[in-house]
Each structure stands twice: as structure tokens, then as C-alpha cells.
Amino acid sequence: MACKQISEWEQMGLTQLSVSVNMSMIQFQQKQIVHTIERIISGLYQRNRKRF
């Protein structure tokens, strides 16, 4: 959901965004949570590099 919102804001020309995301204790306990977060952030970064 947060990634979709960031994408919409970027399409509107908003840049330099700071976004917070709430996570549950269950999500923090997932073994691959760090990898999942890195993959999401990397995907956002790669998408933005292609635009500019």
C-alpha cells in the first residue's frame, strides 16, 4: 500500500518524500523480513533511477 502511494505522489511531481510504515510484531518475527524490506526499497530505488 505504501509503495503504491509513493508511486502516485511521484507521478504528481512530488519528490524527496519521507514515508513511515507500521509493522506488526508478527512481521518483525519473520525470518526473511530484512530481505523483504531490502527488496522493496531496492525496487523503489531502481524504478526512480529509470525515471530521472
PDB file of N, CA, C, O and CB in Angstrom:
ATOM      1  N   MET A   1       0.814  -1.184   0.000  1.00  0.00           N
ATOM      2  CA  MET A   1       0.000   0.000   0.000  1.00  0.00           C
ATOM      3  C   MET A   1       0.863   1.256   0.000  1.00  0.00           C
ATOM      4  O   MET A   1       0.595   2.198  -0.746  1.00  0.00           O
ATOM      5  CB  MET A   1      -0.929  -0.006   1.192  1.00  0.00           C
ATOM      6  N   ALA A   2       1.898   1.270   0.835  1.00  0.00           N
ATOM      7  CA  ALA A   2       2.769   2.447   0.916  1.00  0.00           C
ATOM      8  C   ALA A   2       3.497   2.671  -0.398  1.00  0.00           C
ATOM      9  O   ALA A   2       3.647   3.813  -0.832  1.00  0.00           O
ATOM     10  CB  ALA A   2       3.783   2.293   2.058  1.00  0.00           C
ATOM     11  N   CYS A   3       3.952   1.599  -1.040  1.00  0.00           N
ATOM     12  CA  CYS A   3       4.660   1.740  -2.316  1.00  0.00           C
ATOM     13  C   CYS A   3       3.746   2.309  -3.394  1.00  0.00           C
ATOM     14  O   CYS A   3       4.173   3.124  -4.212  1.00  0.00           O
ATOM     15  CB  CYS A   3       5.221   0.387  -2.766  1.00  0.00           C
ATOM     16  N   LYS A   4       2.508   1.883  -3.392  1.00  0.00           N
ATOM     17  CA  LYS A   4       1.548   2.406  -4.358  1.00  0.00           C
ATOM     18  C   LYS A   4       1.333   3.898  -4.127  1.00  0.00           C
ATOM     19  O   LYS A   4       1.268   4.669  -5.085  1.00  0.00           O
ATOM     20  CB  LYS A   4       0.209   1.645  -4.262  1.00  0.00           C
ATOM     21  N   GLN A   5       1.223   4.309  -2.883  1.00  0.00           N
ATOM     22  CA  GLN A   5       1.017   5.720  -2.572  1.00  0.00           C
ATOM     23  C   GLN A   5       2.235   6.548  -2.973  1.00  0.00           C
ATOM     24  O   GLN A   5       2.089   7.637  -3.526  1.00  0.00           O
ATOM     25  CB  GLN A   5       0.721   5.901  -1.079  1.00  0.00           C
ATOM     26  N   ILE A   6       3.421   6.045  -2.701  1.00  0.00           N
ATOM     27  CA  ILE A   6       4.638   6.748  -3.105  1.00  0.00           C
ATOM     28  C   ILE A   6       4.655   6.937  -4.615  1.00  0.00           C
ATOM     29  O   ILE A   6       4.977   8.018  -5.107  1.00  0.00           O
ATOM     30  CB  ILE A   6       5.894   5.979  -2.644  1.00  0.00           C
ATOM     31  N   SER A   7       4.310   5.889  -5.345  1.00  0.00           N
ATOM     32  CA  SER A   7       4.276   5.965  -6.804  1.00  0.00           C
ATOM     33  C   SER A   7       3.297   7.031  -7.288  1.00  0.00           C
ATOM     34  O   SER A   7       3.602   7.785  -8.212  1.00  0.00           O
ATOM     35  CB  SER A   7       3.902   4.609  -7.393  1.00  0.00           C
ATOM     36  N   GLU A   8       2.138   7.090  -6.674  1.00  0.00           N
ATOM     37  CA  GLU A   8       1.139   8.096  -7.058  1.00  0.00           C
ATOM     38  C   GLU A   8       1.655   9.508  -6.783  1.00  0.00           C
ATOM     39  O   GLU A   8       1.475  10.403  -7.608  1.00  0.00           O
ATOM     40  CB  GLU A   8      -0.184   7.860  -6.302  1.00  0.00           C
ATOM     41  N   TRP A   9       2.292   9.713  -5.635  1.00  0.00           N
ATOM     42  CA  TRP A   9       2.829  11.030  -5.307  1.00  0.00           C
ATOM     43  C   TRP A   9       3.933  11.432  -6.282  1.00  0.00           C
ATOM     44  O   TRP A   9       4.016  12.589  -6.693  1.00  0.00           O
ATOM     45  CB  TRP A   9       3.363  11.044  -3.873  1.00  0.00           C
ATOM     46  N   GLU A  10       4.786  10.460  -6.652  1.00  0.00           N
ATOM     47  CA  GLU A  10       5.855  10.746  -7.602  1.00  0.00           C
ATOM     48  C   GLU A  10       5.284  11.127  -8.962  1.00  0.00           C
ATOM     49  O   GLU A  10       5.810  12.020  -9.627  1.00  0.00           O
ATOM     50  CB  GLU A  10       6.787   9.539  -7.739  1.00  0.00           C
ATOM     51  N   GLN A  11       4.227  10.466  -9.376  1.00  0.00           N
ATOM     52  CA  GLN A  11       3.586  10.796 -10.651  1.00  0.00           C
ATOM     53  C   GLN A  11       2.993  12.202 -10.624  1.00  0.00           C
ATOM     54  O   GLN A  11       2.844  12.837 -11.667  1.00  0.00           O
ATOM     55  CB  GLN A  11       2.492   9.772 -10.979  1.00  0.00           C
ATOM     56  N   MET A  12       2.658  12.685  -9.432  1.00  0.00           N
ATOM     57  CA  MET A  12       2.132  14.039  -9.280  1.00  0.00           C
ATOM     58  C   MET A  12       3.256  15.078  -9.214  1.00  0.00           C
ATOM     59  O   MET A  12       2.992  16.277  -9.124  1.00  0.00           O
ATOM     60  CB  MET A  12       1.264  14.127  -8.025  1.00  0.00           C
ATOM     61  N   GLY A  13       4.512  14.613  -9.260  1.00  0.00           N
ATOM     62  CA  GLY A  13       5.643  15.523  -9.236  1.00  0.00           C
ATOM     63  C   GLY A  13       6.220  15.770  -7.858  1.00  0.00           C
ATOM     64  O   GLY A  13       7.128  16.588  -7.705  1.00  0.00           O
ATOM     65  N   LEU A  14       5.713  15.081  -6.860  1.00  0.00           N
ATOM     66  CA  LEU A  14       6.241  15.247  -5.509  1.00  0.00           C
ATOM     67  C   LEU A  14       7.509  14.402  -5.365  1.00  0.00           C
ATOM     68  O   LEU A  14       7.514  13.222  -5.716  1.00  0.00           O
ATOM     69  CB  LEU A  14       5.176  14.844  -4.437  1.00  0.00           C
ATOM     70  N   THR A  15       8.560  14.993  -4.861  1.00  0.00           N
ATOM     71  CA  THR A  15       9.815  14.278  -4.680  1.00  0.00           C
ATOM     72  C   THR A  15      10.313  14.490  -3.257  1.00  0.00           C
ATOM     73  O   THR A  15       9.693  15.205  -2.470  1.00  0.00           O
ATOM     74  CB  THR A  15      10.874  14.747  -5.708  1.00  0.00           C
ATOM     75  N   GLN A  16      11.424  13.867  -2.941  1.00  0.00           N
ATOM     76  CA  GLN A  16      12.021  13.976  -1.609  1.00  0.00           C
ATOM     77  C   GLN A  16      11.026  13.575  -0.520  1.00  0.00           C
ATOM     78  O   GLN A  16      10.876  14.267   0.488  1.00  0.00           O
ATOM     79  CB  GLN A  16      12.518  15.404  -1.365  1.00  0.00           C
ATOM     80  N   LEU A  17      10.358  12.459  -0.739  1.00  0.00           N
ATOM     81  CA  LEU A  17       9.335  12.002   0.188  1.00  0.00           C
ATOM     82  C   LEU A  17       9.932  11.201   1.342  1.00  0.00           C
ATOM     83  O   LEU A  17      10.926  10.494   1.180  1.00  0.00           O
ATOM     84  CB  LEU A  17       8.307  11.166  -0.545  1.00  0.00           C
ATOM     85  N   SER A  18       9.323  11.325   2.470  1.00  0.00           N
ATOM     86  CA  SER A  18       9.653  10.517   3.639  1.00  0.00           C
ATOM     87  C   SER A  18       8.366   9.818   4.066  1.00  0.00           C
ATOM     88  O   SER A  18       7.342  10.463   4.290  1.00  0.00           O
ATOM     89  CB  SER A  18      10.261  11.394   4.811  1.00  0.00           C
ATOM     90  N   VAL A  19       8.430   8.500   4.175  1.00  0.00           N
ATOM     91  CA  VAL A  19       7.229   7.722   4.481  1.00  0.00           C
ATOM     92  C   VAL A  19       7.524   6.768   5.633  1.00  0.00           C
ATOM     93  O   VAL A  19       8.589   6.153   5.679  1.00  0.00           O
ATOM     94  CB  VAL A  19       6.740   6.937   3.232  1.00  0.00           C
ATOM     95  N   SER A  20       6.596   6.649   6.546  1.00  0.00           N
ATOM     96  CA  SER A  20       6.681   5.685   7.642  1.00  0.00           C
ATOM     97  C   SER A  20       5.681   4.570   7.391  1.00  0.00           C
ATOM     98  O   SER A  20       4.600   4.797   6.848  1.00  0.00           O
ATOM     99  CB  SER A  20       6.417   6.366   9.017  1.00  0.00           C
ATOM    100  N   VAL A  21       6.051   3.378   7.790  1.00  0.00           N
ATOM    101  CA  VAL A  21       5.177   2.218   7.605  1.00  0.00           C
ATOM    102  C   VAL A  21       5.101   1.474   8.927  1.00  0.00           C
ATOM    103  O   VAL A  21       6.131   1.141   9.514  1.00  0.00           O
ATOM    104  CB  VAL A  21       5.695   1.280   6.458  1.00  0.00           C
ATOM    105  N   ASN A  22       3.905   1.214   9.393  1.00  0.00           N
ATOM    106  CA  ASN A  22       3.707   0.430  10.615  1.00  0.00           C
ATOM    107  C   ASN A  22       3.815  -1.057  10.292  1.00  0.00           C
ATOM    108  O   ASN A  22       3.325  -1.531   9.267  1.00  0.00           O
ATOM    109  CB  ASN A  22       2.329   0.748  11.264  1.00  0.00           C
ATOM    110  N   MET A  23       4.466  -1.769  11.191  1.00  0.00           N
ATOM    111  CA  MET A  23       4.601  -3.219  11.028  1.00  0.00           C
ATOM    112  C   MET A  23       4.167  -3.895  12.319  1.00  0.00           C
ATOM    113  O   MET A  23       4.322  -3.345  13.410  1.00  0.00           O
ATOM    114  CB  MET A  23       6.067  -3.617  10.657  1.00  0.00           C
ATOM    115  N   SER A  24       3.630  -5.075  12.178  1.00  0.00           N
ATOM    116  CA  SER A  24       3.202  -5.836  13.360  1.00  0.00           C
ATOM    117  C   SER A  24       4.370  -6.647  13.927  1.00  0.00           C
ATOM    118  O   SER A  24       5.381  -6.853  13.257  1.00  0.00           O
ATOM    119  CB  SER A  24       2.019  -6.775  13.006  1.00  0.00           C
ATOM    120  N   MET A  25       4.213  -7.095  15.153  1.00  0.00           N
ATOM    121  CA  MET A  25       5.228  -7.941  15.773  1.00  0.00           C
ATOM    122  C   MET A  25       5.411  -9.225  14.967  1.00  0.00           C
ATOM    123  O   MET A  25       6.524  -9.740  14.869  1.00  0.00           O
ATOM    124  CB  MET A  25       4.846  -8.271  17.230  1.00  0.00           C
ATOM    125  N   ILE A  26       4.349  -9.734  14.402  1.00  0.00           N
ATOM    126  CA  ILE A  26       4.437 -10.951  13.579  1.00  0.00           C
ATOM    127  C   ILE A  26       5.339 -10.708  12.378  1.00  0.00           C
ATOM    128  O   ILE A  26       6.144 -11.571  12.029  1.00  0.00           O
ATOM    129  CB  ILE A  26       3.031 -11.402  13.109  1.00  0.00           C
ATOM    130  N   GLN A  27       5.220  -9.557  11.745  1.00  0.00           N
ATOM    131  CA  GLN A  27       6.076  -9.242  10.602  1.00  0.00           C
ATOM    132  C   GLN A  27       7.540  -9.145  11.030  1.00  0.00           C
ATOM    133  O   GLN A  27       8.422  -9.629  10.322  1.00  0.00           O
ATOM    134  CB  GLN A  27       5.627  -7.928   9.941  1.00  0.00           C
ATOM    135  N   PHE A  28       7.806  -8.530  12.170  1.00  0.00           N
ATOM    136  CA  PHE A  28       9.173  -8.422  12.659  1.00  0.00           C
ATOM    137  C   PHE A  28       9.778  -9.791  12.968  1.00  0.00           C
ATOM    138  O   PHE A  28      10.997  -9.950  12.909  1.00  0.00           O
ATOM    139  CB  PHE A  28       9.215  -7.547  13.897  1.00  0.00           C
ATOM    140  N   GLN A  29       8.958 -10.765  13.293  1.00  0.00           N
ATOM    141  CA  GLN A  29       9.450 -12.096  13.639  1.00  0.00           C
ATOM    142  C   GLN A  29       9.700 -12.979  12.417  1.00  0.00           C
ATOM    143  O   GLN A  29      10.265 -14.065  12.551  1.00  0.00           O
ATOM    144  CB  GLN A  29       8.470 -12.775  14.556  1.00  0.00           C
ATOM    145  N   GLN A  30       9.294 -12.539  11.247  1.00  0.00           N
ATOM    146  CA  GLN A  30       9.521 -13.319  10.033  1.00  0.00           C
ATOM    147  C   GLN A  30      11.016 -13.409   9.744  1.00  0.00           C
ATOM    148  O   GLN A  30      11.735 -12.414   9.839  1.00  0.00           O
ATOM    149  CB  GLN A  30       8.774 -12.695   8.833  1.00  0.00           C
ATOM    150  N   LYS A  31      11.470 -14.587   9.397  1.00  0.00           N
ATOM    151  CA  LYS A  31      12.903 -14.803   9.171  1.00  0.00           C
ATOM    152  C   LYS A  31      13.454 -13.974   8.024  1.00  0.00           C
ATOM    153  O   LYS A  31      14.613 -13.562   8.070  1.00  0.00           O
ATOM    154  CB  LYS A  31      13.167 -16.258   8.901  1.00  0.00           C
ATOM    155  N   GLN A  32      12.671 -13.724   7.021  1.00  0.00           N
ATOM    156  CA  GLN A  32      13.152 -13.025   5.832  1.00  0.00           C
ATOM    157  C   GLN A  32      12.755 -11.553   5.793  1.00  0.00           C
ATOM    158  O   GLN A  32      12.812 -10.937   4.729  1.00  0.00           O
ATOM    159  CB  GLN A  32      12.636 -13.710   4.605  1.00  0.00           C
ATOM    160  N   ILE A  33      12.356 -10.976   6.917  1.00  0.00           N
ATOM    161  CA  ILE A  33      11.821  -9.611   6.907  1.00  0.00           C
ATOM    162  C   ILE A  33      12.851  -8.597   6.403  1.00  0.00           C
ATOM    163  O   ILE A  33      12.501  -7.687   5.652  1.00  0.00           O
ATOM    164  CB  ILE A  33      11.355  -9.220   8.309  1.00  0.00           C
ATOM    165  N   VAL A  34      14.108  -8.742   6.803  1.00  0.00           N
ATOM    166  CA  VAL A  34      15.131  -7.797   6.349  1.00  0.00           C
ATOM    167  C   VAL A  34      15.298  -7.902   4.836  1.00  0.00           C
ATOM    168  O   VAL A  34      15.376  -6.887   4.144  1.00  0.00           O
ATOM    169  CB  VAL A  34      16.482  -8.059   7.064  1.00  0.00           C
ATOM    170  N   HIS A  35      15.354  -9.125   4.327  1.00  0.00           N
ATOM    171  CA  HIS A  35      15.474  -9.334   2.883  1.00  0.00           C
ATOM    172  C   HIS A  35      14.260  -8.746   2.156  1.00  0.00           C
ATOM    173  O   HIS A  35      14.414  -8.108   1.115  1.00  0.00           O
ATOM    174  CB  HIS A  35      15.617 -10.843   2.562  1.00  0.00           C
ATOM    175  N   THR A  36      13.084  -8.951   2.683  1.00  0.00           N
ATOM    176  CA  THR A  36      11.864  -8.432   2.064  1.00  0.00           C
ATOM    177  C   THR A  36      11.891  -6.905   2.003  1.00  0.00           C
ATOM    178  O   THR A  36      11.560  -6.317   0.974  1.00  0.00           O
ATOM    179  CB  THR A  36      10.625  -8.910   2.839  1.00  0.00           C
ATOM    180  N   ILE A  37      12.281  -6.273   3.093  1.00  0.00           N
ATOM    181  CA  ILE A  37      12.346  -4.803   3.126  1.00  0.00           C
ATOM    182  C   ILE A  37      13.407  -4.299   2.149  1.00  0.00           C
ATOM    183  O   ILE A  37      13.168  -3.332   1.426  1.00  0.00           O
ATOM    184  CB  ILE A  37      12.655  -4.299   4.562  1.00  0.00           C
ATOM    185  N   GLU A  38      14.572  -4.941   2.122  1.00  0.00           N
ATOM    186  CA  GLU A  38      15.628  -4.543   1.184  1.00  0.00           C
ATOM    187  C   GLU A  38      15.151  -4.655  -0.257  1.00  0.00           C
ATOM    188  O   GLU A  38      15.438  -3.779  -1.074  1.00  0.00           O
ATOM    189  CB  GLU A  38      16.880  -5.403   1.390  1.00  0.00           C
ATOM    190  N   ARG A  39      14.425  -5.728  -0.580  1.00  0.00           N
ATOM    191  CA  ARG A  39      13.923  -5.936  -1.941  1.00  0.00           C
ATOM    192  C   ARG A  39      12.927  -4.845  -2.334  1.00  0.00           C
ATOM    193  O   ARG A  39      12.955  -4.347  -3.460  1.00  0.00           O
ATOM    194  CB  ARG A  39      13.263  -7.318  -2.061  1.00  0.00           C
ATOM    195  N   ILE A  40      12.057  -4.481  -1.409  1.00  0.00           N
ATOM    196  CA  ILE A  40      11.062  -3.434  -1.673  1.00  0.00           C
ATOM    197  C   ILE A  40      11.743  -2.090  -1.900  1.00  0.00           C
ATOM    198  O   ILE A  40      11.436  -1.386  -2.862  1.00  0.00           O
ATOM    199  CB  ILE A  40      10.059  -3.329  -0.505  1.00  0.00           C
ATOM    200  N   ILE A  41      12.667  -1.738  -1.013  1.00  0.00           N
ATOM    201  CA  ILE A  41      13.360  -0.457  -1.140  1.00  0.00           C
ATOM    202  C   ILE A  41      14.199  -0.427  -2.409  1.00  0.00           C
ATOM    203  O   ILE A  41      14.236   0.588  -3.104  1.00  0.00           O
ATOM    204  CB  ILE A  41      14.243  -0.196   0.088  1.00  0.00           C
ATOM    205  N   SER A  42      14.867  -1.518  -2.714  1.00  0.00           N
ATOM    206  CA  SER A  42      15.673  -1.597  -3.935  1.00  0.00           C
ATOM    207  C   SER A  42      14.803  -1.405  -5.172  1.00  0.00           C
ATOM    208  O   SER A  42      15.198  -0.720  -6.115  1.00  0.00           O
ATOM    209  CB  SER A  42      16.407  -2.946  -4.009  1.00  0.00           C
ATOM    210  N   GLY A  43      13.626  -2.008  -5.166  1.00  0.00           N
ATOM    211  CA  GLY A  43      12.701  -1.858  -6.293  1.00  0.00           C
ATOM    212  C   GLY A  43      12.264  -0.419  -6.470  1.00  0.00           C
ATOM    213  O   GLY A  43      12.178   0.064  -7.599  1.00  0.00           O
ATOM    214  N   LEU A  44      11.988   0.273  -5.381  1.00  0.00           N
ATOM    215  CA  LEU A  44      11.617   1.688  -5.462  1.00  0.00           C
ATOM    216  C   LEU A  44      12.772   2.514  -6.006  1.00  0.00           C
ATOM    217  O   LEU A  44      12.577   3.395  -6.844  1.00  0.00           O
ATOM    218  CB  LEU A  44      11.191   2.218  -4.083  1.00  0.00           C
ATOM    219  N   TYR A  45      13.984   2.221  -5.519  1.00  0.00           N
ATOM    220  CA  TYR A  45      15.165   2.956  -5.952  1.00  0.00           C
ATOM    221  C   TYR A  45      15.417   2.748  -7.447  1.00  0.00           C
ATOM    222  O   TYR A  45      15.677   3.707  -8.174  1.00  0.00           O
ATOM    223  CB  TYR A  45      16.393   2.521  -5.138  1.00  0.00           C
ATOM    224  N   GLN A  46      15.340   1.499  -7.902  1.00  0.00           N
ATOM    225  CA  GLN A  46      15.577   1.197  -9.315  1.00  0.00           C
ATOM    226  C   GLN A  46      14.535   1.863 -10.208  1.00  0.00           C
ATOM    227  O   GLN A  46      14.869   2.371 -11.278  1.00  0.00           O
ATOM    228  CB  GLN A  46      15.569  -0.315  -9.543  1.00  0.00           C
ATOM    229  N   ARG A  47      13.297   1.864  -9.782  1.00  0.00           N
ATOM    230  CA  ARG A  47      12.231   2.497 -10.562  1.00  0.00           C
ATOM    231  C   ARG A  47      12.485   3.995 -10.683  1.00  0.00           C
ATOM    232  O   ARG A  47      12.293   4.573 -11.753  1.00  0.00           O
ATOM    233  CB  ARG A  47      10.853   2.236  -9.917  1.00  0.00           C
ATOM    234  N   ASN A  48      12.914   4.624  -9.596  1.00  0.00           N
ATOM    235  CA  ASN A  48      13.174   6.060  -9.623  1.00  0.00           C
ATOM    236  C   ASN A  48      14.376   6.402 -10.482  1.00  0.00           C
ATOM    237  O   ASN A  48      14.373   7.446 -11.135  1.00  0.00           O
ATOM    238  CB  ASN A  48      13.386   6.580  -8.221  1.00  0.00           C
ATOM    239  N   ARG A  49      15.398   5.570 -10.508  1.00  0.00           N
ATOM    240  CA  ARG A  49      16.574   5.826 -11.328  1.00  0.00           C
ATOM    241  C   ARG A  49      16.203   5.801 -12.810  1.00  0.00           C
ATOM    242  O   ARG A  49      16.772   6.558 -13.596  1.00  0.00           O
ATOM    243  CB  ARG A  49      17.676   4.792 -11.031  1.00  0.00           C
ATOM    244  N   LYS A  50      15.276   4.962 -13.196  1.00  0.00           N
ATOM    245  CA  LYS A  50      14.855   4.873 -14.596  1.00  0.00           C
ATOM    246  C   LYS A  50      14.087   6.122 -15.024  1.00  0.00           C
ATOM    247  O   LYS A  50      14.113   6.493 -16.197  1.00  0.00           O
ATOM    248  CB  LYS A  50      13.990   3.627 -14.813  1.00  0.00           C
ATOM    249  N   ARG A  51      13.425   6.751 -14.107  1.00  0.00           N
ATOM    250  CA  ARG A  51      12.632   7.950 -14.432  1.00  0.00           C
ATOM    251  C   ARG A  51      13.496   9.178 -14.667  1.00  0.00           C
ATOM    252  O   ARG A  51      13.167  10.027 -15.495  1.00  0.00           O
ATOM    253  CB  ARG A  51      11.646   8.240 -13.317  1.00  0.00           C
ATOM    254  N   PHE A  52      14.601   9.271 -13.939  1.00  0.00           N
ATOM    255  CA  PHE A  52      15.388  10.502 -13.967  1.00  0.00           C
ATOM    256  C   PHE A  52      16.671  10.318 -14.681  1.00  0.00           C
ATOM    257  O   PHE A  52      17.454  11.261 -14.795  1.00  0.00           O
ATOM    258  CB  PHE A  52      15.656  10.994 -12.593  1.00  0.00           C
TER     259      PHE A  52
END
